[in-house]
Amino acid sequence: MGMKCLSDSGLIEAYIKAKELELDPNFIQLLEVELKRRSISIHLDETQKKQNG
C-alpha cells in the first residue's frame, strides 16, 4: 500500500510538517522520493522558516 493511498495534499502537508519538526532524515527522504515520483515540487522558504521558528 505505502504512500500511494495518501493524497497529494496530504503528502505535501506531511512533508512540510516533517521538515518543520525536523523529523528523521530518512523519513523526509521517503517523502521527497514520493513527491518526485508524483512530479510535485516544493520549495520551502528557509528565511521564513527561521523567522517563524
KEKOLVEX-173038 format. One line per 2 residues: number of its first residue (from 1); their letters; for each residue x, z, y of N, C-alpha, C. Coordinates in Angstrom, 1 decimal, decimal comma, padded with zeros to 4 digits. Layout:
// residues N
NUM) A) X Z Y X Z Y X Z Y; ...
// end
This chain:
// residues 53
1) MG) 000,8 000,0 -001,2 000,0 000,0 000,0 000,9 000,0 001,2; 001,7 001,0 001,5 002,6 001,1 002,6 001,9 001,0 003,9
3) MK) 002,6 000,3 004,9 002,1 000,3 006,2 001,2 -000,9 006,5; 000,9 -001,7 005,4 000,0 -002,8 005,6 -001,4 -002,4 006,0
5) CL) -001,8 -001,2 005,6 -003,2 -000,7 005,9 -003,2 -000,2 007,3; -002,1 000,0 008,0 -002,0 000,5 009,4 -002,3 -000,6 010,3
7) SD) -003,2 -000,4 011,3 -003,5 -001,4 012,3 -002,3 -001,6 013,2; -002,3 -002,7 013,9 -001,2 -003,0 014,8 -001,1 -001,9 015,9
9) SG) -002,3 -001,5 016,4 -002,3 -000,5 017,5 -001,8 000,9 016,9; -002,2 001,2 015,7 -001,7 002,4 015,0 -000,2 002,4 014,8
11) LI) 000,3 001,3 014,4 001,7 001,1 014,2 002,5 001,3 015,5; 002,0 000,7 016,6 002,6 000,8 017,9 002,6 002,3 018,4
13) EA) 001,4 002,9 018,2 001,3 004,3 018,6 002,2 005,2 017,8; 002,3 005,0 016,5 003,2 005,8 015,7 004,7 005,6 016,1
15) YI) 005,1 004,4 016,4 006,4 004,1 016,8 006,8 004,8 018,1; 005,9 004,7 019,1 006,2 005,3 020,4 006,3 006,8 020,2
17) KA) 005,4 007,4 019,5 005,4 008,8 019,3 006,6 009,3 018,5; 007,0 008,5 017,5 008,2 008,8 016,8 009,4 008,8 017,6
19) KE) 009,5 007,9 018,6 010,6 007,8 019,5 010,6 009,0 020,5; 009,4 009,3 021,0 009,3 010,4 021,9 009,7 011,8 021,3
21) LE) 009,3 011,9 020,0 009,6 013,2 019,3 011,0 013,2 018,6; 011,7 012,1 018,8 013,0 011,9 018,2 013,0 012,2 016,7
23) LD) 012,0 011,6 016,0 011,9 011,8 014,5 013,1 011,2 013,8; 013,1 011,4 012,5 014,2 010,9 011,7 014,5 009,4 011,9
25) PN) 015,7 009,0 012,2 016,1 007,6 012,5 015,7 006,7 011,4; 015,7 007,1 010,1 015,3 006,3 009,0 013,8 005,9 009,1
27) FI) 013,0 006,9 009,5 011,6 006,7 009,7 011,3 005,7 010,8; 012,0 005,9 011,9 011,9 005,0 013,1 012,3 003,6 012,6
29) QL) 013,3 003,5 011,8 013,8 002,1 011,4 012,7 001,5 010,5; 012,0 002,2 009,7 011,0 001,7 008,9 009,8 001,1 009,8
31) LE) 009,5 001,9 010,8 008,5 001,4 011,8 009,0 000,1 012,5; 010,3 000,1 012,8 010,8 -001,1 013,5 010,8 -002,3 012,6
33) VE) 011,1 -002,1 011,3 011,1 -003,3 010,4 009,7 -003,8 010,3; 008,7 -002,9 010,2 007,3 -003,4 010,1 006,8 -004,0 011,4
35) LK) 007,3 -003,5 012,6 006,9 -004,2 013,8 007,5 -005,6 013,9; 008,7 -005,7 013,4 009,4 -007,0 013,4 008,7 -008,0 012,4
37) RR) 008,3 -007,5 011,3 007,5 -008,3 010,3 006,2 -008,8 010,9; 005,6 -008,0 011,7 004,4 -008,4 012,4 004,6 -009,2 013,7
39) SI) 005,8 -009,4 014,0 006,2 -010,1 015,3 005,7 -009,3 016,5; 005,8 -008,0 016,5 005,4 -007,2 017,6 006,6 -006,7 018,3
41) SI) 006,7 -006,9 019,6 007,9 -006,5 020,4 007,5 -005,3 021,3; 008,3 -004,2 021,2 008,0 -003,1 022,1 009,3 -002,8 022,9
43) HL) 009,2 -002,6 024,2 010,3 -002,3 025,0 010,0 -001,0 025,7; 010,6 000,1 025,2 010,4 001,4 025,9 011,2 001,5 027,1
45) DE) 010,7 002,0 028,2 011,4 002,2 029,4 012,2 003,5 029,3; 013,5 003,5 029,1 014,3 004,7 028,9 014,3 005,6 030,2
47) TQ) 014,3 005,0 031,4 014,3 005,8 032,6 013,0 006,6 032,7; 011,9 005,9 032,4 010,6 006,6 032,5 010,5 007,7 031,4
49) KK) 011,1 007,4 030,2 011,1 008,4 029,2 011,8 009,7 029,6; 013,0 009,5 030,3 013,8 010,6 030,8 013,1 011,4 031,8
51) QN) 012,3 010,7 032,7 011,6 011,4 033,8 010,5 012,2 033,2; 009,8 011,7 032,2 008,6 012,4 031,6 009,0 013,4 030,6
53) G) 010,2 013,4 030,1 010,6 014,3 029,0 011,7 015,2 029,5
// end
